[in-house]
């Protein structure tokens, strides 16, 4: 399982709306990153003992939706050695890794 650092460079692209295509690409890539961050946080919350009800309340979704996401995420983690999760450490660094195209990572599952 690889870990990605927060893509700060993409945030800088959002601050330059005079380049709309670059900004749209940055938005797309950030959405993929945030989806993976959500997945990592769901798994970490369960690992730390949070209930599906707790997670659902935090996300504004039902307990049943959390069960569905958990089942899907656990299958991804178990079957895909390249399952990518964002870095959940508290350390802030200026170094960023290139954010891979997460859609290809998703389509492999």
C-alpha angles and dihedrals in degrees: 000000000000123000123218126206121224109282099235092167089064090055089056089056089056089058092062105065090163084081098056099173092052089046092051091049089050091050091051093050092045091053090054090048092050091050089055091045090053090050092050092048093050091052092044092048090053090047088054092050104263114152123232086250091056092048092046092052091050091051097037093241135113126271088245091056089053091052089052092050092046092052091050094045094047090051090050092048092047098046105032116064089188093057103145123215127178121247108270095185118120094231115115117211134168091222113101132185122223108266107233122222096275092194090071088049089052095046091057091065 
